[in-house]
Amino acid sequence: MRPVIPYVTAALLFGIGVYGVLRRRNAILLLMSVELMLNAVNLILVTADTTVRAALPHTGQVFALFVIVIAAAEVGVGLAIVLQLYRLRATVSVDEVPLERVDA
């Protein structure tokens, strides 16, 4: 198998994800861009596992499974934060989130 096509596809996916993180102002689209970047990393891990035989078999697939678990947790926490932000501010725009600390 030629590993060039999956590597190029993963690079394109990661580049689109980085562009989405840098350019998007909507929190939901920002989370989707992060997920796209994590999927690109999964593609690289699985491709490297199938093309390069290391001393430990299936290590790339195991790491990809860990990335999927981390991505699922990130989606749960991220959506909870976005829902709370929408309840408080009635918008999910990242530009309108105050970054300074407010003492209550």
Protein Blocks (a to p, Z undefined) as FASTA:
>chain_A
ZZklmmmmmmmmmmmmmmmmmmpmbfklmmmmmmmmmmmmmmmmmmmmmmmccfbehklm
mmmmmmmmmmmmmmmmmmmmmmmmmmmnopabfklpcfbdcdZZ
